[in-house]
Every structure is written in C-alpha cells, then in structure tokens.
Amino acid sequence: MPDAASSPLLRFTCPPCGDVFSAADEDALIATTVAHARKLHDMDLLAQFPLETLREMIRRENESYWARISHLVPDGQLRTVLDDRLCEREREIVAYVIHGFTNREIAQRLNISGRTVSTHLVNVYEKLNVHSRAELTMLVRAADRVMQASLRTDREEFGPFTRVNGP
C-alpha cells in the first residue's frame, strides 16, 4: 500500500467557476471536475477541453500555484468554514446557491421540496452569520481571492485588491 506522503494530493480549479477539487491522482481529479461541471454548469467539460489538455492544466496548476502555497495548507488539507460548520447537504445546497441556482431549481435537482431548501438556507445563514445569497457567495469566495492576491508579483490590480508600495 503506498504511503500517503509519497503521493501528494493534487488539486485543480474548475475552469468555469473556480471551485477547487483535490484527489490523489489526475484521473480521479478529472472525473470529479467533469462531474461538477455537468452537475452545476450543465456542460461537458471534456467537450470543451480534450483529456490531455485537462491533464496539462492540472500539472501546470500543481507545479505553479499549489506548490507555492502548499506550506500554507496544514497537513495537506484545505478546510474551510463550510467544512467545519455545515453538514454535507448544506454544503451541497451552498454549492448550487453560489452558482446562481434558485431555490426551486435546487429543489428540482436534489428531489426535495423548495421549503426544505429554504430551511437548509436559514440554517446555513445562521451558522455562517450571513444574511443573503450575496453575502454567502462572498464568504465562500473570499479566502481564495485573498490568497491569490497575495501571491501576485506583478503591479496590476487584481479584483478589489491592490498592492501598496512603501509605508
């Protein structure tokens, strides 16, 4: 059985939305990303990007971005407030919300009632101390944006972040 330390965890950012996935090998990572794109973007990622292109994107991202910040990720795991405070179903609903789905669309995709979706969202808002879909989306995306901004070495602005030169 291979040692977990001998095979580092690979990560990949979903091209359409920026969600990050991790797996022990490229094939599992591609399968996860393709399933995510089909589920939340209604698109066939393999039709957009040939398999070898996806593999190259994974390698490039892991050799550059993730290699540079691996020391910031404790024990090789990315944990967020979502992982710590929300159950699996709540995280699933949050994923749909941040991708722009309405409660009715979420309910249809998950085969639950709209009222159940609303109840889950009320619980999520309370657990995360947010008051709207926009705040929820901002919270989910904020940590990754701050990390990306801190790694930039050029002088260009990055989203809402700018470099301050000097005191």
C-alpha distance (Angstrom), angle and dihedral (degrees) to the residues before:
residue distance angle dihedral
M1 . . .
P2 3.82 . .
D3 3.77 118.6 .
A4 3.82 113.8 -111.7
A5 3.80 89.8 -132.6
S6 3.82 91.5 56.3
S7 3.79 93.2 59.4
P8 3.81 111.4 45.2
L9 3.76 120.3 -147.8
L10 3.80 113.2 -97.9
R11 3.79 121.6 -141.5
F12 3.79 132.6 -161.0
T13 3.79 133.7 -173.9
C14 3.81 116.5 -136.2
P15 3.83 106.1 -114.4
P16 3.83 95.8 -140.3
C17 3.80 99.5 46.1
G18 3.79 114.6 7.9
D19 3.80 98.9 -115.4
V20 3.81 110.7 150.6
F21 3.80 123.1 -132.5
S22 3.79 129.7 -173.4
A23 3.79 134.4 -158.3
A24 3.78 140.3 154.3
D25 3.81 94.8 -110.2
E26 3.81 140.6 24.4
D27 3.81 95.4 -110.4
A28 3.82 93.2 55.4
L29 3.79 90.5 44.8
I30 3.79 92.2 51.1
A31 3.82 91.6 47.0
T32 3.81 91.1 51.5
T33 3.80 93.4 47.5
V34 3.82 93.2 45.6
A35 3.82 90.9 50.0
H36 3.81 90.5 48.4
A37 3.83 92.3 50.0
R38 3.79 90.9 49.1
K39 3.81 92.7 47.3
L40 3.81 101.4 42.0
H41 3.80 104.5 22.0
D42 3.82 100.6 32.2
M43 3.79 89.2 -131.5
D44 3.78 138.1 121.7
L45 3.79 103.6 -125.1
L46 3.80 91.4 -167.4
A47 3.81 89.4 58.9
Q48 3.81 89.0 53.9
F49 3.81 96.6 43.1
P50 3.81 126.3 26.3
L51 3.81 113.8 -123.6
E52 3.80 93.3 -107.9
T53 3.81 90.5 51.2
L54 3.81 90.2 54.0
R55 3.81 89.8 49.3
E56 3.81 90.6 51.3
M57 3.82 91.0 48.0
I58 3.83 90.0 52.5
R59 3.80 92.6 48.7
R60 3.80 93.3 46.9
E61 3.81 93.5 47.5
N62 3.81 92.8 47.8
E63 3.79 94.1 46.0
S64 3.78 93.8 48.7
Y65 3.79 117.9 22.6
W66 3.81 103.1 22.3
A67 3.81 94.1 39.8
R68 3.82 89.1 55.1
I69 3.79 95.0 52.7
S70 3.82 101.5 33.2
H71 3.81 90.7 105.4
L72 3.82 88.1 60.6
V73 3.80 92.9 56.6
P74 3.83 109.1 79.8
D75 3.80 115.1 -131.4
G76 3.80 89.8 -9.8
Q77 3.80 92.1 -71.7
L78 3.78 128.5 120.9
R79 3.79 108.5 -145.1
T80 3.73 123.7 177.9
V81 3.76 136.5 -177.2
L82 3.81 85.5 -96.4
D83 3.80 91.6 59.9
D84 3.79 92.6 47.4
R85 3.80 100.8 43.9
L86 3.80 109.8 24.7
C87 3.78 132.4 69.4
E88 3.79 120.8 -128.3
R89 3.82 95.2 -96.2
E90 3.80 91.7 49.4
R91 3.81 90.6 50.9
E92 3.80 89.3 49.7
I93 3.80 91.5 52.4
V94 3.82 91.2 46.0
A95 3.82 89.0 54.2
Y96 3.79 90.2 56.1
V97 3.81 92.3 45.3
I98 3.80 94.5 52.5
H99 3.79 88.7 49.4
G100 3.79 90.8 57.2
F101 3.80 103.0 -103.2
T102 3.81 119.0 149.7
N103 3.80 122.1 -128.2
R104 3.79 89.7 -104.6
E105 3.83 92.3 52.0
I106 3.81 91.2 47.1
A107 3.79 90.9 49.9
Q108 3.80 91.7 50.7
R109 3.80 93.3 48.8
L110 3.80 93.8 47.3
N111 3.81 95.9 38.7
I112 3.79 93.1 -124.0
S113 3.79 132.0 116.7
G114 3.78 123.8 -88.0
R115 3.80 87.7 -120.6
T116 3.83 89.9 58.4
V117 3.81 90.2 51.6
S118 3.82 89.7 50.5
T119 3.81 91.6 49.4
H120 3.80 91.4 50.8
L121 3.81 90.4 49.3
V122 3.81 92.3 50.6
N123 3.82 88.2 52.8
V124 3.82 91.6 47.1
Y125 3.80 92.4 49.5
E126 3.80 90.6 50.7
K127 3.82 94.6 46.4
L128 3.82 92.8 47.9
N129 3.81 96.6 35.8
V130 3.80 94.3 -124.6
H131 3.79 128.5 134.1
S132 3.79 106.4 -158.7
R133 3.78 145.8 26.2
A134 3.78 88.7 -104.0
E135 3.82 92.9 54.7
L136 3.80 90.1 46.2
T137 3.80 91.7 52.0
M138 3.79 91.5 46.3
L139 3.80 91.8 51.4
V140 3.80 92.9 49.6
R141 3.81 93.4 48.8
A142 3.82 99.9 37.8
A143 3.80 101.3 82.1
D144 3.79 94.1 51.8
R145 3.81 92.3 47.1
V146 3.80 92.9 51.2
M147 3.80 91.0 49.3
Q148 3.81 92.4 48.8
A149 3.80 91.5 48.6
S150 3.79 92.7 51.0
L151 3.81 91.5 53.3
R152 3.80 96.4 52.3
T153 3.79 113.0 107.0
D154 3.78 100.1 -175.8
R155 3.79 124.1 88.5
E156 3.79 96.4 -118.6
E157 3.76 120.9 113.9
F158 3.78 116.1 -105.3
G159 3.78 114.8 -152.0
P160 3.79 107.7 -62.2
F161 3.82 92.0 -17.3
T162 3.79 126.4 95.0
R163 3.76 132.1 177.4
V164 3.78 117.0 -113.3
N165 3.78 113.8 -145.0
G166 3.77 116.6 -150.9
P167 3.80 129.8 -14.3
